[in-house]
Amino acid sequence: MNEQPPYKKPNENEVDLGLVFGEIKRLLFYFLKTILSVFIFIYKHKFILLFLLLAGVISGYFWDKSSKGNYETDLTLDTYYNSTDYLYNKIQAIETKIKQEDSLYLQQVFGNQYDLVKNVKIEPILDIYSFIAQSESNKEIFELLLDEQDDVDKFLEKPLNSYNYPLHRVKLIIKGNNHHKLISDKFISYINDNKYFNSIKEILLENYEQQLVQNNQILNQIDRIIDSVGKGKNSSIQKLMVSINENQILDDLLQRKKNLLTNDATLKTQIENQQEIIKIADANYTLEKNDKITDKDKKFLLPLFLIGFYMLIYFLKHLISKAKRLYAS
C-alpha cells in the first residue's frame, strides 16, 4: 500500500514570491504609465507650456529689474580705547530703533537713506590666540576659566568673552544694491562721534607724539656718543668713561638704540591705527542676500510657478471629470 506524503500546511510567515513579483510588476507598469502620461500631456499642451515658459521668463526678468531685494554689507571693525562695550551697546540701541521705526534717530545714524536699512547685527570674530597674546594675565585667566568649562565652543562665544576679541563683524541689511558705502560711512562716522572716547584719543595721540620726540632726542644723543667714541676724540664724555669698559658701554647704547627704534615703530603704528575709535579693517559691500524664496531669481521661479499652476488646474479638472463619470455609472 503506497503511503501518501504528509500534507504540509502552508506557513503563514512564508512569502508567496509570485505575489511579490506580481506586485512589483504592477507598480512598474503604473510608474511607466505615469511617465508616458506626462510625456503625452507635454506633447498635447506644448504650445501652451511654451507660452507660459516664455511669459514667465520675460515677466520674471522685468520683475527682477523693478524689485529691490535685500543686500548685505559686511564690515570688519577694530576697536580701540576699550570701546568694545560701547560698540555693542550702540548696535543694540540701533537695532531697537529700527524695530521702533524711529526715523529721526535713524537719520542721524545712516543719513538720508536710513529707510533702506532693514537690520544691523554684530558678532565677534573669534580669535582666542590674539586675546591670549595681549598679556600674561589674559593667558592665566583663560586657562583658569577653561578648566571649569565643559563646552569650549560655547565658552568662547559667550558675550563676556566676545568683548575681548579685537575684531568684530557688523552686518548691515540694506534694501537694494545702491548707497551701501554711503550708508556704511555715515554709520561709522556716527559711532565715532563720542566726546568721551575722542578726548581719550586726543590725549593718547598727543602722548605718542611726545614720546616720539623724546625718543628722537635720545637717539641723537646716542649717535653722538657712538660717533665720538668711534673717532677716538678726547671729549669730556670720554673722560667720564675712563673707569668703565668702553665695549660694554657701546653694547648697552646699541641695545638701547634698538629698543628705541622698535618703540618708535610701535608708536607710529598706534598713531596710524588709532585715529578713530572704531576703525574699518575690511569692508564687503552689496553682498546678495537670498534668505527668502521671493528673493531668488524670478526668471526661473515664475515660469515654474505658471507651468505648475496650469498642470494643477488640468489635473483637478481631470479628477472632477473622472469623478462625474464614476458617479453617472
C-alpha positions in Angstrom: 0.0 0.0 0.0 1.5 3.3 -1.1 1.9 5.9 1.6 0.9 9.4 0.8 3.4 12.1 1.7 2.3 14.0 4.7 0.5 17.2 3.9 2.4 20.4 4.8 0.3 23.2 6.0 1.5 26.5 4.4 3.5 28.6 6.8 1.7 32.0 7.3 5.1 33.6 7.7 6.3 32.4 4.3 6.0 35.0 1.5 4.5 33.9 -1.8 7.2 35.0 -4.3 4.6 35.0 -7.1 2.5 37.6 -5.3 5.7 39.7 -4.6 6.8 39.7 -8.3 3.2 40.4 -9.4 3.0 43.5 -7.1 6.4 44.7 -8.4 5.3 44.2 -12.0 2.1 46.1 -11.3 4.0 49.1 -9.7 6.5 49.2 -12.5 3.7 49.2 -15.1 1.9 52.0 -13.2 5.2 54.0 -13.0 5.8 53.6 -16.7 2.2 54.5 -17.5 2.6 57.7 -15.4 5.8 58.7 -17.2 4.1 58.1 -20.5 1.1 60.2 -19.5 3.4 63.1 -18.6 5.1 63.0 -22.0 1.7 62.8 -23.7 0.4 65.7 -21.7 3.5 67.8 -22.5 3.1 67.0 -26.2 -0.6 67.8 -26.4 -0.1 71.1 -24.5 3.3 72.0 -25.9 2.3 75.4 -27.3 0.5 76.5 -24.0 3.5 75.3 -21.9 6.0 77.1 -24.3 3.9 80.3 -24.0 3.8 80.0 -20.2 7.6 79.4 -20.1 8.4 82.5 -22.3 5.9 84.6 -20.5 7.3 83.6 -17.1 10.9 84.3 -18.1 10.2 87.7 -19.6 7.9 88.7 -16.7 10.5 87.4 -14.2 13.2 89.4 -15.8 11.3 92.7 -15.6 10.2 91.8 -12.1 13.8 91.4 -11.0 14.7 94.7 -12.7 12.0 96.6 -10.9 12.0 95.0 -7.5 14.7 95.7 -4.8 15.8 92.8 -2.8 17.8 92.9 0.4 21.6 93.0 0.2 24.2 92.7 2.9 27.3 94.8 3.7 29.9 93.1 5.9 32.1 95.4 8.0 35.1 94.1 9.9 35.7 96.6 12.7 38.7 97.1 15.0 38.0 98.7 18.4 40.4 101.0 20.3 40.5 102.7 23.7 38.5 99.9 25.3 35.4 100.9 23.2 34.1 97.3 22.5 31.3 97.5 25.1 30.4 100.9 23.7 30.2 99.5 20.2 27.9 96.6 21.2 25.6 98.9 23.2 25.3 101.2 20.3 24.4 98.4 17.9 21.8 97.1 20.3 20.3 100.6 20.5 20.2 100.9 16.7 18.5 97.5 16.4 15.8 98.6 18.8 15.3 101.9 16.9 15.0 100.1 13.6 12.2 97.9 15.1 10.5 101.0 16.5 10.9 102.8 13.1 12.4 105.9 14.9 13.1 107.9 11.7 14.7 110.9 13.5 17.2 108.7 15.3 17.9 106.5 12.3 18.5 109.5 10.1 21.3 110.6 12.4 22.8 107.1 12.2 22.5 106.3 8.5 21.8 109.6 6.8 19.1 110.4 4.3 18.9 106.8 3.1 18.1 105.5 6.6 14.8 103.9 5.4 16.8 101.4 3.3 18.4 99.8 6.3 16.3 96.9 7.5 18.6 95.4 10.2 22.0 95.6 11.8 23.8 92.8 13.6 27.2 92.4 15.3 29.2 89.3 16.3 32.8 88.8 17.4 35.4 87.3 15.1 36.7 84.5 17.4 40.4 84.9 17.8 41.4 83.4 21.2 45.1 83.5 20.3 45.1 87.3 19.9 43.3 87.6 23.2 45.8 85.4 25.0 48.8 87.2 23.4 47.7 90.5 24.7 49.1 89.8 28.2 50.2 87.0 30.5 47.3 87.7 32.8 44.8 87.1 29.9 46.5 83.7 29.4 46.2 82.8 33.1 42.6 83.9 33.2 41.7 81.9 30.1 43.4 78.7 31.4 41.6 79.1 34.7 38.2 79.6 33.2 38.6 77.0 30.6 39.3 74.3 33.2 35.8 74.9 34.6 34.0 74.7 31.3 32.7 71.6 29.6 31.9 73.0 26.2 34.9 75.1 24.9 33.0 76.5 21.8 30.1 77.8 23.9 32.6 79.3 26.4 34.4 81.2 23.6 31.1 82.5 22.2 29.8 83.9 25.5 29.2 87.7 25.3 31.5 88.1 28.3 34.4 86.7 26.3 33.4 88.0 22.9 34.0 91.6 24.0 37.7 90.7 24.5 38.3 89.9 20.9 40.0 92.7 18.8 37.9 92.3 15.6 34.1 92.3 15.3 31.8 91.8 12.2 28.9 94.1 11.7 26.3 93.2 9.1 24.1 95.9 7.6 21.0 94.5 5.8 20.1 97.1 3.2 17.2 97.2 0.6 18.6 97.4 -2.9 22.1 97.5 -4.1 22.7 101.2 -4.0 24.1 103.6 -1.4 25.8 100.8 0.6 29.2 102.6 1.1 27.4 105.9 1.8 25.3 104.3 4.5 28.3 102.5 5.9 30.5 105.6 6.1 27.7 107.5 7.8 27.2 104.7 10.3 30.9 104.6 11.2 31.0 108.4 11.5 28.1 108.3 13.9 29.7 105.5 16.0 32.9 107.5 16.2 31.2 110.7 17.3 31.6 110.3 21.1 33.1 113.1 23.2 34.4 110.8 26.0 36.4 108.4 23.7 37.5 111.3 21.5 39.0 113.1 24.5 40.9 109.9 25.4 42.0 109.6 21.9 43.4 113.1 21.7 45.3 112.7 25.0 46.9 109.4 24.0 47.8 110.5 20.5 49.5 113.6 22.0 51.4 111.4 24.4 52.5 109.2 21.5 53.8 112.2 19.6 55.7 113.4 22.7 57.3 110.0 23.1 58.5 110.1 19.5 60.1 113.5 20.1 61.8 112.3 23.2 63.0 109.1 21.5 64.4 111.1 18.7 66.3 113.3 21.1 67.8 110.3 22.9 68.7 108.6 19.6 70.6 111.7 18.6 72.5 111.7 21.9 73.3 108.0 21.5 74.5 108.6 17.9 76.8 111.5 19.1 78.3 109.3 21.8 78.9 106.4 19.5 80.4 108.8 16.9 82.6 110.4 19.4 83.9 107.1 20.8 84.4 105.7 17.3 86.5 108.7 16.2 88.6 108.5 19.4 88.1 112.1 20.4 89.3 113.2 23.9 85.9 114.7 24.7 84.5 115.3 28.2 82.3 112.3 27.6 85.3 110.0 27.1 86.9 111.3 30.3 83.8 110.1 32.2 84.3 106.6 30.8 87.8 106.1 31.9 87.0 103.6 34.5 84.3 101.8 32.5 84.7 99.1 29.9 84.2 101.0 26.6 82.9 98.0 24.7 80.2 97.3 27.3 79.1 100.9 27.1 78.8 100.6 23.3 76.8 97.4 23.6 74.4 99.0 26.0 74.0 102.0 23.8 73.4 99.9 20.7 70.8 97.8 22.6 69.1 101.0 23.9 69.0 102.4 20.3 67.5 99.2 19.0 64.8 99.3 21.7 64.0 102.9 20.9 63.7 102.2 17.2 61.3 99.3 18.0 59.3 101.6 20.3 59.2 104.2 17.5 57.8 101.7 15.1 55.1 100.7 17.6 54.2 104.3 18.4 53.9 105.2 14.7 51.7 102.2 14.1 49.5 103.2 17.1 49.2 106.7 15.8 48.2 105.5 12.3 45.7 102.9 13.5 44.1 104.8 16.4 43.0 107.9 14.5 39.5 106.6 15.0 37.7 105.0 18.0 36.2 102.3 15.7 38.1 101.6 12.5 37.1 99.6 9.5 39.6 96.8 8.9 37.8 95.4 5.9 34.5 96.0 4.1 32.5 94.0 1.6 29.6 95.9 0.1 26.4 94.8 -1.7 26.5 91.1 -1.0 23.4 89.4 -2.4 21.2 88.1 0.4 18.6 85.4 -0.6 17.1 84.3 2.7 13.5 84.1 1.3 12.2 82.2 -1.7 10.9 85.5 -3.1 14.4 86.8 -3.1 15.5 84.2 -5.6 15.9 84.7 -9.3 12.4 85.3 -10.6 13.3 84.4 -14.2 13.4 80.8 -13.0 10.7 80.9 -10.3 7.9 82.5 -12.3 7.9 80.0 -15.2 7.9 77.1 -12.8 5.0 78.6 -10.9 2.9 79.3 -14.0 3.6 75.8 -15.5 3.0 74.1 -12.2 -0.3 76.1 -11.7 -1.5 75.2 -15.1 -0.8 71.5 -14.6 -2.5 71.6 -11.2 -5.7 73.1 -12.8 -5.6 70.5 -15.5 -5.2 67.7 -13.0 -8.1 68.9 -10.9 -10.3 69.2 -13.9 -9.3 65.6 -14.9 -10.2 64.3 -11.4 -13.6 66.1 -11.4 -14.4 64.7 -14.9 -13.4 61.2 -13.8 -15.5 61.5 -10.6 -18.5 62.6 -12.6 -18.2 59.6 -14.9 -17.9 57.2 -12.0 -21.0 58.8 -10.3 -23.0 58.6 -13.6 -22.2 54.9 -14.0 
